[in-house]
Amino acid sequence: MKTHVATLLIMALLCAGLTAYPQDPVKKKVKKKTEKKADEKIDKTIDKGFKKLEGLFKKKNKDDKKQQEKEQQVTAEKQASHVGGTEAQAPDLNWSRYDFVPGEHIIFEDGHEKEENGEFPSRWDLVKGAAENAEFDGQKVIYFRSGDTKIIPYLKNSAEDYLPERFTLEFDTWFEKDKYAGYFIWLYDGKNQKRLSMDPIDIHMNAIDAQRSFVIYPGVKHGKNGEQSIWRHVSLSFNKRSLKIYLDDARLINIPNLGIDPTGITIGCDRFAPADIGTRFIKNIRLAEGAVKLYDRILSDGKIVSNGIRFDVNKATLKPESMGVINEICQLMGEHPELRFSVEGHTDSDGETDFNQRLSEQRAETVRGKLVEMGIDPARLATKGFGETIPVAPNDTPEGKATNRRVEFINIQKDEAH
């Protein structure tokens, strides 16, 4: 619009400057001066018009550049979210595709409940480096203070092969935005056992590297290309010869034949780069034997006992990693419509008896509510809570307490459900 106004003004002035004048000397002089002033005015108007046009072009170029950068960013994000030709979705709280089911018999458990800040973790032994207990983000953690640190579970039989032919390992790792950090898992005891001929499993913020398989996490990226620091949940499942490894809700590694027999566990961190040092914390480590298929447990025992459904401390809020078991239960009930369960909560003996009773009831209701939300008919699910009254292990060890904190799915008859 502004450009059209400037053009009309220029044309009007040009027409005014072309008006005929009488040809006497005085009038010629007046005409010349008038034309000169008109030319000057036209030049000024043209300059002004060109400046306006230049400003409009600059603004348009700036807007075009912003749009181009935005389009490039969107394209880059789409490309980054594709793995194997499939567009990956950001993980949600439900972890709907998570299929990891932890072992049912706990070999080693460390939730750091009674650890003293600044001391070496009492349930571990040191292979090399420096590690100690710390408090971070309101939680107790194990802090790797130096690069190339390695720790092993402190077990009486650590010199022997203490891993069964089926086992699972889980723990949480911390990654800082704009800082590189790596964590390692060795499938042997680095202090007391013979070294196995395999490289360590390398856990990155957005990828896992194991036995020449490097796989990138398919969901939202974090760290240098992300927006926040983050805890990552690492899950490992070994079944006779096959190895599966998960990062949060995604299975990244699936090796059908590992080629070695794991004998123990060593957890450590990489060497620190001087210009890019990030803090390295781990927490909530659990090693368990398993796992038998859920339907086989129903046929043999008439129930499914799960220590893999976990909640926030003293709350009935599900942790995301609980969804592996819940997804399996949901699928099982979908495939076998005759199944009906009494969902029953149990706690350890820590805390007041009345509180534990209420907590077990609330946790059972939470699990039932999640299954109903996922499409299971409410009439097929009942709930009960037993608090600390039916322990299945002594409450004097971390492993015993973890075993007692469980959810059981008892197979019931149709007329018993409510």
N, C-alpha and C positions, 0 to 999 in steps of 0.2 A: 504493500500500500504506500509506504513512504517513498519507494523508488518511482512509482507512477506519478506522485505529486511533484517530485523533483524534475521528472521529464517534462511534464506539462508546463512547469514554470519556465524551464529553459526554452521550450518552443514559443511560449508567449513573448519572452524577451527577444528572441530572434525575429519574430514577426514585427515587434515594435521597432527594432533596429533597422528594418528594411523599408520603413515608411518613406515615401518620396518627399524631397524638399525642393523649393525653387533654386535656380542655379546662380543667383548673384553671389559676389565674394563674401559678404557678411553672413548670408545664410549658409554659404558653403562652410565657412569657419564654424558657425554654430552647429551645423550638421556634423562636422568632423569631430567637434568636442563631444557632441551628444552621442555619436557612434562610439567614441573612445570610452565614455563613461558606461555606455551600454555593454561594450565588450568586456570592460573590467567587471561589471556586475554579472555578466554571463559567466565569465571565468570563475568568479567567486562561487556562483551558484553551482557550476559544474564541479568545482573542487569539493564543495560541500556535499553534492550528490554522490561523487566518487567516494568520499570518506564514509558516507552512510552505507553505500554499497559494500565498501571494504569491511566495515564493521559487521554487516549482515553475513558476508562470506566467512569472516573469521569465526563468528558465532556458529554458523552452519558446520564449518570444518571441525570445530571443537565438539559440537554435538555429535557429528558423525564419528569422530574419534572415540568418544565415550561409548557410543553404541557398539562400535567395532570391538572395543576392549571388553564390553559386557558379553557380546556374542562369543568372543574367544574364550572368556572365562567359563561360560556355560558349556561350550564345546569341550574344554579341558576337563571339566567336572564330569561330563557324561562319559568321556573316554576313560577317566580314572575309575569310574564306577562299573566298567565292563570287565568281567573276568570270564574267559572262555567263550566270548561272544554273547554272553547274557548280561543284561543290565542288572546290576546289583541294587538291592534296596537297603536303605538305612536300617540297622537293627532296631527293633522296638523292644519295649519293656518285657513283652511276653515271651520273647525268644521262641517264636512259634516253630522254627525249623530246627531247633536244638535237639539232638537225639542222643546226647551223652547220658548214660546211666551209670552212676558210680557203683563200685563194688559194695556188697552188703556186709562184709566182715572187715572191720577196721584193723589194720596192722599198726598204723602210726597216725597220731593226730596231734596237731599243735595249734591251738587257738590263742596262745600267749596270755591266758587269763591271769596267772599269778606271777608273771615275769617281772623282775625288778629292772627299772630303767637304767641303762648304762652298763649292765652286766652282760656277760656272754650268755646266749640262749641256753637254758638248762637242759633242754631236750635234744640238743645237738652237740656234735663234735666238730672240731676245726681241722680241715685238711691243709689250708694255707690262707694267707691274707688276714683280714680283720673284720669281724662282725660283732654286733651287740644289739641288745634290746633298745628300742626307742619308742617314743609316742609321737605319732604323726596324724594330723587331721582328726584328732580325738580318738585314735585307735592305737593299740599296741602292735608293733611291727618288728621285723628283723631288719636291721640296717647294715648293708654292706659298706663298710667305711673305706675300704681300699679296693683298687682294681685287682682283678684276677683272684677274688676270694672264692673259696669253696667250702661248703659245710655238708655234713652227712647226718642222718638221723642217729641218735645215740641209742643203739639197741644192743642187747646182750649177745645176740647171735650175729653181729654185723660181719664177722669174718666168713660166715656161711652164705649160701645162696638163700636169701630170705624172701625172695619174690616168687609167688606161685605162678602157674602157667597162665592164669588170667588175673590181671590186676589193673587198678586205676590209680592215677595220681592227679591231684588238684592243688592249685595255689593261686594267689593273686599277686600281680606284679605292678609296680608303679612306673609310669613314664611321664616325664616333664615336657611341656611344650618347648620347642626350640632347643631341646637338649637330646643328644644321642644317648641311649642306654641299651644294653643287651644282657639277657639272662641265659644261662646254660643249664641243661639237664644231661647228666651222664647216667647211663643205665647200669652202673656198677658203683660199689663203694670205693671212692678214690683214696681211702686210707688203708683199708683192711682187706681188699679183694684184688684179684688179678685184673689188670687192665684189659678191657675188651677192645677188639679191633673195629671201632666205630667212632666217628666224630661226634662231638656233643650236639644235642638238639639246641638250636639257637633261636631264642625268642626275641623278636623285635616288636616295636610298637604296632606296626601294621603288617607284619609278616612272620612266618616261621620257616626256618631252614633246617631240614633233617634229611640225612642220607642222600644228598645231592638233589633234594626236592625243595625248591624255594617257592613258596606260595604266598601271594599277597592277600591280605584281608579284604573281602569284597564289599564291605559296608562303608560307613563314614570314616574318612581318614583323620588322623590326629597328628599332633606334633608340629613339625615344621610347615606342613601344608594344612594344618588344622587350626582349631580355635581354643583348645584347652588341654590341660594336663589330664591324665586319666589312669584309673586302675583297670587292668586287663585280667580277666579270669582265664587261666591256662588249665586245660583238661587233657589228660593222656589216658588212652585205653589200650592195653596189650592183651591179645587173645591168642595164646599158643605160639603164633609166629607173625601175626599181623599187628600193625601199629597204627592207631588213629590219634591225631592231635588236634585240639580245638583252641581257638582264640575267641573268647567271649562266645557268641552264639553261632559261630561258623566253624565247620570242620575244614581245616586247611590241608592236613597231611593224612594220606591213606595209603600205607605201604603194605601190600598183601603178604610179603615174605621179608621180614627184617634181616634174617640170616644170622642172627645171634640169639643167645639165651640170656636175657637180662638177669642180673644177680643182685642188684642193690640200687640205691639212689644217691646221687650227689647233685646238689644244686649250687650254682655259683653265678658270678657276673663276669663281664668282659673287662679288659684293661681300660682304664680311664684315659680318654684323650685330653691332654692338658687344656686345649682351647674350647672344649665342648663337654664339660663335666656336668652330668645330671645325677641327682641322688637316686639310689637304688634301694628299694624296700620290697620285701615280700611278706605275706601274711596268710593265715588260714590254710595251712598245709595239711593235706589228708592223703594217706596211702591206704588202699583197701583191696581186699581180695574179691574177685567176682568176674563176670557177673552172669548169673543164670537168667535165661529169658523169663519175662514176667509170667507168661501163660504157663510155662513149666512149673513155676512156683505155685500157681493156683492149683494145678493138677496134683502136685506132690504134697503141698502143705495146706491147701485151702485158703491161703492168704498171701499177700505180698507185704513184706516188711521193708520199709525204705528209710535209710538215713540220708538219702540224697535230697529230700525235700527240706529246705533250710529257711530259716526266718531270721529277721533282725533280732538282736539280743533282747530278751524279755518282751518281745512283741509278737504279734501274729501277722506281720508283714512279710510276704514271700520275697526271698532273694531271687534274682533272675535265673541263676544256675539251677534252681529247683525245677525249671520247666522241662528239663530233659526227662525226668521221671513222669511228670504230669502229662507231657505230650504222649509218652508211651502208654500210660493208663488210659488216656482219652482214645488213642488208636485201638487199644485192646478192647475197650468197651464198644467201640464202633464196629469192630469185626466180630464180636461175640455178644449179640443183643440179649442173650440169656443171663449175662453177668450182672449182679447187683452187689454193691459193696456197702459195708459199714466203714466209714472213714474214721479212724480212731487215733487221737493224739496222745503222745506220751512225752514226759520231760525227764531230766535228770533230777537229782535231789538238791541242787543248789537253790537257795531261796526259800520262801515260806510255802508251806504245804497248800494252803488255800489259794495263794497266788498261782502256784503251779497247776492246780486243778482248773482254775478259770482259763489259764493260758492254754492248756492242752485242748480245752473245749473250743476256744476261739480259733486255734490253729486248725483244728479239724474242720470247722465251719469255713475257714478261708480256703482250704483245699477243695471242699465241696463246691463253694461258690465259684472258684476258678473253672472247675470241670463243667458246671452248669453253664457258665459264660461261654465255654467252648462248644456247647451244643448237646451235652449229656442231659437226658431227661432227669429232672429233680427226683422223680419217684424211684429212680434206681439207686439213690444215694441216701444213706442215713449217716449220722455223726454221733460220736461219743468222745469223751475226754476222760483220761484216767490219771492225769498228773504224774506224780512220781511213784504211784502205788504198785506198778507192775514192772520192776526193773528186770532186764534180761542180762545184765552184767553188773559187776561191782561198780559203785560210784566213787571209787578211790583213785582212779587213773583218768587221764584225759580220754583215752580210748574207750574206757567203760562208760564215761559220761556221754561221749558222742554216740555210742551204741544205744544208750537209753533214750536219747533225743530222737524220736522216730515217729513216723506216721505209718499205720498199718491199714491195709485194705482187706477186710475180712469178707469172704464170699458168703452171702446170705440168701435166704429164700425170698421169693417174690413178696409173700405176705408179711415179711419182717421189715421191709423198707418203708420209710415214711418221709 
